[in-house]
Amino acid sequence: MARGWESKSVEDQIGEAEAAKEARARPHLSDVEREQETRRQSLLLSRAQITGRLMKVTNARCRAQLEKALKDLDEQLREACQNSER
């Protein structure tokens, strides 16, 4: 039983070392840049969810709402990308 715990500890140590290495490799972002990136990722996630729902929906009204939401998200993404380029 002790051997199982020991290997778990080694796995945890390896995972922590890899996470620390990735954190050092990432560029340092300002608070504003981090917030913009978080917003962009959130919009992309929402877009993926809506696209997935659009593929399954059969009701015309629901489809229209989802298409409008997708259009709005695309506009917000364009604005977010333009803001990050400034």
Phi, psi and omega per residue, in radians:
M1 nan -0.650 3.131
A2 -1.098 -0.582 -3.127
R3 -1.117 -0.697 3.093
G4 -1.061 -0.746 3.120
W5 -1.151 -0.662 -3.127
E6 -1.120 -0.771 -3.136
S7 -1.175 -0.573 3.082
K8 -1.114 -0.725 3.132
S9 -1.111 -0.709 3.117
V10 -1.114 -0.752 3.095
E11 -1.030 -0.783 3.133
D12 -1.080 -0.730 -3.139
Q13 -1.137 -0.717 3.115
I14 -1.119 -0.779 3.124
G15 -1.061 -0.750 3.127
E16 -1.140 -0.686 3.130
A17 -1.139 -0.726 3.119
E18 -1.153 -0.704 3.126
A19 -1.122 -0.716 3.118
A20 -1.131 -0.681 3.128
K21 -1.122 -0.755 3.111
E22 -1.114 -0.691 -3.137
A23 -1.120 -0.651 3.110
R24 -1.239 -0.529 -3.091
A25 -1.336 -0.443 -3.134
R26 -1.241 2.510 3.075
P27 -1.217 2.591 3.116
H28 -1.382 2.210 -3.119
L29 -1.896 2.573 3.051
S30 -1.271 2.973 3.134
D31 -1.058 -0.707 -3.133
V32 -1.155 -0.775 3.130
E33 -1.115 -0.702 3.124
R34 -1.119 -0.731 3.123
E35 -1.124 -0.749 3.108
Q36 -1.088 -0.740 3.136
E37 -1.154 -0.692 3.106
T38 -1.116 -0.743 3.117
R39 -1.108 -0.768 3.141
R40 -1.081 -0.767 3.119
Q41 -1.102 -0.676 3.118
S42 -1.128 -0.752 3.109
L43 -1.111 -0.716 3.115
L44 -1.118 -0.682 3.111
L45 -1.140 -0.782 3.108
S46 -1.060 -0.710 -3.140
R47 -1.097 -0.749 3.131
A48 -1.112 -0.700 3.129
Q49 -1.140 -0.764 -3.140
I50 -1.150 -0.722 3.119
T51 -1.059 -0.728 3.101
G52 -1.102 -0.717 3.116
R53 -1.184 -0.629 3.124
L54 -1.084 -0.600 -3.121
M55 -1.183 -0.400 -3.058
K56 -1.805 -0.373 -2.990
V57 -1.274 2.481 3.104
T58 -2.037 -0.396 -3.130
N59 -1.268 2.242 -3.071
A60 -1.113 -0.704 3.139
R61 -1.146 -0.766 3.122
C62 -1.106 -0.739 3.114
R63 -1.051 -0.753 -3.139
A64 -1.089 -0.731 3.115
Q65 -1.112 -0.766 3.139
L66 -1.142 -0.682 3.108
E67 -1.132 -0.678 3.089
K68 -1.148 -0.745 3.112
A69 -1.078 -0.707 3.125
L70 -1.122 -0.731 3.102
K71 -1.080 -0.767 3.119
D72 -1.113 -0.728 3.120
L73 -1.114 -0.704 3.116
D74 -1.076 -0.700 3.102
E75 -1.137 -0.749 3.112
Q76 -1.108 -0.665 3.102
L77 -1.134 -0.724 3.090
R78 -1.043 -0.783 3.131
E79 -1.109 -0.728 -3.135
A80 -1.111 -0.692 3.126
C81 -1.192 -0.681 3.122
Q82 -1.149 -0.703 3.130
N83 -1.150 -0.619 -3.108
S84 -1.302 -0.386 3.138
E85 -1.378 -0.348 -3.103
R86 -1.274 nan nan
